[in-house]
Amino acid sequence: MQANRFTPNDAELFNIAGVLHRRAGDLKSAHMIYQTALDRNDISINLINNYRILAKELGDKTLEKRLTSQLVDKEIDPYELLVIAKNNLHQGKVTQAKKQLELAIAKAPYISELYLELAKIRYQQGNTAQTQSLLEKAIQYERNKERLNVYQAKLTSLNKHN
């Protein structure tokens, strides 16, 4: 309520409230919060994605399908594409995830995590040359020392197995 005074009707506030209610087991209130946000057109990619998770928990296939199509249709930034790609990977939709990651890289080639996620897909597909190239790109753009060490370890491991 306090946050709403500073940023009235912010989609992320609706999203947070919905997530909190869902995690507390109050699925009915979470549904009402998400639906209110959509009805008011106070939406974000996070809100739609979390509402889709709730719809799945509720077993509402129609709502889940409608929200999934909204995710696909919405013009999204590279970080949102990354979230959608990870969700698609989790659901076994590798081709869609690959396309979303490639689109995100085209929009923001400086985000190292995009290359890492695409490298994971290429590795699973048995394409070690592209995996290596993508890991090298991730290393090139990564500025966080801990993640850089992880990327370098993955590349070293890959090179040892070849």
C-alpha positions, 0 to 999 in steps of 0.5 A, a space after each residue: 500500500 505504501 509503495 502504491 502511494 509512490 507509484 500508483 497502479 504500477 504493474 510490478 506492485 500488482 505482480 508482487 502482491 499476486 506472487 505473495 498471495 500465491 505463495 501464501 496459498 491464497 490462490 483466489 486473491 492472487 487470481 483477483 489481483 492479477 486479473 484486476 491488473 490485466 483489466 486495468 491494462 497495468 501489465 508487465 511481462 513478469 505479471 503475465 508470466 506469474 499469472 500464467 504460473 497461477 493459471 497452471 496451478 489452478 488448472 485453467 488451461 484456457 487462461 494459461 494459453 491466453 497468457 502464453 500468447 500474450 507473452 509471445 505477442 508482447 514486444 519485449 526487451 532482451 531480459 524479458 526474452 531471457 525469462 521467456 526462453 528459460 521458461 520454454 526450456 523448462 517446458 522442453 520447447 527448445 526451438 522456441 527458446 533458441 529463437 528467443 535467445 537469438 532475438 535477445 542477442 540481436 537486440 543486446 549482444 552485450 548480455 553475457 547470460 544470453 550466450 550462456 543459455 544458448 550455449 547450454 542448448 547447443 551443448 545439449 544438441 551436441 554442437 560443441 564448436 558452437 558451444 565453445 564459441 558461445 561460452 567465449 562470447 559470454 566470457 568476453 562480455 561478463 563483468 561479474 568475477 564469480 560468473 566469469 569464473 563459472 563460464 571459464 570453468 565450463 569452457 575448460 571442462 568442455 575443452 577437456 572432453 573434446 
